[in-house]
């Protein structure tokens, strides 16, 4: 699998990464510890070298699993983790968001606890987890610099979320020279990604983009179809019904991506969706949510199928501008904003608050 660099940090990542939120939690299906470790090993076997975890995933369980499974590959893999939530003093209530904490003392303490769970002396990449723009002040930036100087962190990033939006944070990350920004970005949900790419290009910055949710919560990998019933605990069930109803029509407009140059079956829709993201030079790695080893085989294989041609990229752009020819409301007219919607001007979206 090809490798790309995070910013100008010298840290290399595989074009398809492993979102380790899926192990150590039950939000994306139940699996035993052995099955989770097997999935991580299988990803390594398929060429995946970038593994993205976070301290809040399973309240440390994901980090422990990543450390257990990948310790023997430490010199061959790139490990990223995230800090910014105080789960130590607050219980998790369903899928609700925990209290955030991003002050310098907390960032350093949380990192040290993460390193203990990972059983590693350093992480290749450390991200601030869903921090608001006003929480990342000069003292926090100085702390991140100090952590890199100490050798415990090789590069730094800013993970935006938990839901789509957060344009002000992306701008700030690029302006402050973060090595990477992680955000929701896919063929259907382009606003945050496009805004970040434009900011990077306008400032001639070195910041990389790490897309998550590349399959738009099951639409573009066709794991959510008109026959699918999303259970109450399914993480994708937060989407309105209109989103999926419009999405199924949009998927049909993209069928041409499966057959480049008329060669039938060259790419699956899931692979084409990842390849579309990798068609942007600023994208370093794409982190889908692998639920099974079959997912790993197919989606890691996206790095091996033909990249989208200029003509295909242009055709997707034209479809996006025309809402993929779909004349119906998708129920997603608002984006998250921590600055009262000031960052959403000219996007056509309302503010959903922070």
N, C-alpha and C positions, 0 to 999 in steps of 0.2 A: 504494500500500500504506500502511496506517496505521502511524504511528510511536508508540512508547511510550518512556518515560523510564527510564533506569537509576537506581534509587533516587531521590534528590533532587539528582542531580549536574548536571542540565541536559543530559546526553548523551542524544541520542535514537537509537533503533534501530528498524529495520523489524521488524514482527511475525514475519516469517520471515527468519532469517539464514542465512549461508553458512558452514558448517563447513569451513574451508580445510585441515583435516588431510587432506582427500581429494586435494589437489594438492600436489605435492612429495614424495609418498610412493607406494609401490606396494601399500599394504595394502588399498586399495579399488579395485584394478584399475590396469592400466598405461595411461598416456596420455602423449602427447608434450607438450613444453613449449607448443607452439602450441595444442594441444587444451585444456590447462589454462587458458591465458590466455583462450581463446574461452569456456570455461565461466564464468569470472569476469565477462567482459563480458556474457555472456548473462544472468547473474543481475542485473546492474545494469539491463539492458534490461527485466527483469521486475519491477523495483521493489525489489529487495533492496538495502538500504543498509548492513546490518551484516555485517561480515566478521570471522570469528573464526579466527585462526591461532595459532601458538606456535613458539618458537624450536627446539624439539626435533623438530618435524615435518619429516622429511627433513633433519634437522640443518641447518636454516636455509633449505633450498630452498623451503619453502612461503612463508616471509616474502619471499624474493626474488621469487617469482612474484606474490604479492599486491602488492608494491610496483611491479613492472613493469606489471602489468595495471591497477592502480587509481590510479597516480600522477596521471593526467590527471583523475581524478574526486575528488581529495583533499578538496575542499570539499563534496562531495556525499555522501560515505560515512563510516561510522563504523568505525574499525579497532581491533580488539582483538588483543593478543598475550599470551603466557604465558611465564613464566620459572620456573625451579626445578629443572632437570635439568642435570647436568654431562656433556653429550655431547661436549664439546671434548676431554676426557681419557679417555673411555671408549668402546669400540666398541659398536655396537648388535648384540645377539644375537637375531635373529628378532624376536618381539613382546615379548621380555622387557623389564622395566622397568629403566631406567638409574639410577645413583646420583643421589639428590636432593641439592640444596644450596639453602638458603633464607636464608643469613646476609645481613646488610645489604650487605656489599661485593659479594657475588655478585649480588644482586638488581639493584643499580645497574649493575654491569659488564655483566650479561647484557642489561639493557634497552638500554644504549648500543650493544651489538653488534646487537641487534634493529633499532634505529633505523637503523643503517648499512645493514643488509640491506634494510629496507623503503624506504630512501632518503627518510625522513620525519623531521621535526623533533620530532614528538610522536605518541603514540598516544592515541586517545580512551578506551581502556580497557586496563588492565593487570591480569592475573590471576596469582596465585600458583598454580603448576601442581602439583596433587596434594600439597600440603604437609600434613604431619601437624599436629595441633593443638598439640603441644608445640614445633614448629619456628617457629611464628609468635609470637614474643615481643615485648616492648615495643620492642626495638631495631628489629625488622623493621617494626613498625607506624609507628615514627618515620621510618624510611626511606621508606615509602610516602607519608607526609605530605609529606616533603621533596621527593619526586619530583613530587608535584602542585604544590607551591609553585614548583618550578623551571620549570613549564610543559611538561615532557616527558610528563606523564600527566594526563589530565582526570578519570578515575575509576578506582576499583580494585575488583577482585573476587577471588574464591577459587574455583578450579576443583577440584571434588572427584572423586576417582577414583584409579586408572583404572577400577576395577570398581565395581559398585553398593555403596552403603553410606555410610560416613563421616558419621554423624549428629553426632558431637561437633564435627567441623570446621564443619558447617553452623551449629550453635548458636553457635560462637565467632565466625563471620563476621558473624552477625546482631547479636550482642551488641557487637561491636567497630565496628559501623557501616559495614561494607563495602557498597559500592553494589550489588553483585550476587553471587550464588552460582550457579555452574554445576554441574549434577548430572544423573545419569541419572533421568529422570522420564517415565513414559508410562502409558497406561491399565492395563497389566498390572503394571508395576513402580512402585508408588506410595509405598512406605515412606519413602525419603529425601525425596521431594517433599512428601508430607503432613506429615512431621515439620518440615521447613523452613517450610512455610506456617504451621503452628501456632505455631512459635517467633516468626515475624514478627508474627503477630496478637497473641500474648500480650504481646510487648514493644512493640507499636504502632510497629514499626520501619519504616524506609523502604527496606530492602533488597529488591532485585528478584531474581527467580528466572529462570535461563536453562536450560531443559531441553535436554539432549542425548539421543541415542538415542530420539527420540520414537516411532519405529516398532518398538521392541523387537527390534532386530537382524533386521529383515526380515519379521516376522510381520504387523505392522499396515499395511505397504505392500504386503504379499502378494508380495514378491520372493523369499521363501523359502516354498515350498509342499511338499507331500508328495513331489513329483517332483524337487525340487532336491537336487543333490549338492554339498555344500560342499567345495571343495578344501582341501588341507592349508594353503595360504597364505591362505585366506579368513579375514578378521578375525572373522567371525561363528561360525567353527567351534569356538570355545571353549565354546559353549553345549552342555549335555548334550542327548542325543536326546529325553529326556523333556520338556524345555522346549518344543521345537517340537511334539511330539505333543500335549501339553496345549494349547499355544497355538493350533493350528489349530482345535480345538474352541471355544476362547474367541472367536476371530474370528467364528465363525458366530453367536454370541450377540449380537454387536454390529452385525449387518447392518442393523438399523433405523436406524442413524446415516447410512446412505447415502441414505435416502429421507425426509427431514424432511417432516412434514405430508403424507405420501403422494405426494410429488412424486418419482417414480422417477429415480434417477441424478443427484440434485442434488449429492451429494458422493461422492467416492471414499473408501474406508476410510482411505487415507493422509491425505487432507485432513481427514476427520472427527477423526482422531487428533491432528492439530495444532490443530484448532479446539477440541477438548476441553481441551487445555493452555491455550490462549488464553482459555478461559472462567474462568480463575483470575486475578483482578485483579493479583496479585503477579507474574505471569509477564510479562516484558518482551518477550522474543523467543525463538523456538524454533529450534534449530539442527539440522536434519536432515543426513544425509550424502548429498549429491547425488553420484551417480555419472555421470549423463548430463544433457544439456540437456533431455531429456524429463522427467527427475525435477524439474528446476528449474521447468519449465512447470507441472507438476501440483502440486507441493508449495508453490511460491510462490503458486499460485492458491488455496491454502487461505485466504489472507487475503480472498478475494473471495466465497467461498461463505457461505451463512447460518451465523451462529454457532449453537451448540447452545442450544436452549431450556432453561428451568429444568427442564421435565419430562424432557428428554433427559439433562441432567446428573444428575438424581435417579435416573433409571433406570440409568445407568452406575454410580452409587454403590451401588445395591442389588445389581447384578450383581457388583461388586467384593467386596462383603461376603459374597457367596455363592460366591466363587471362580468366577464366571461359569457356575455350574451344572456344573462339571467335577469329577468325582470320581476324580482320579488325581494322582499325585505329579509335580511339574514339575521335580524335581531341583535346585531353587534354594532351599534352606532356610537358607542362610547369607549373611550380609552382612559386608563388610569393616569392621573396627573397629581403630582405632589405640590404643584405651584398654581393651583386654582384654575387650571386650563390654559394658562398663558402660553404653554408650549404646544398647544393644539391648534393654534391659529393657522388657517390655510390647510388644515388636514380634512375638514369636513366632519370631524368627530366632536362629540360632546365630552365633557369631563365626567368621569365616573368617580372622581375623588381619589384620595390616596389610601 
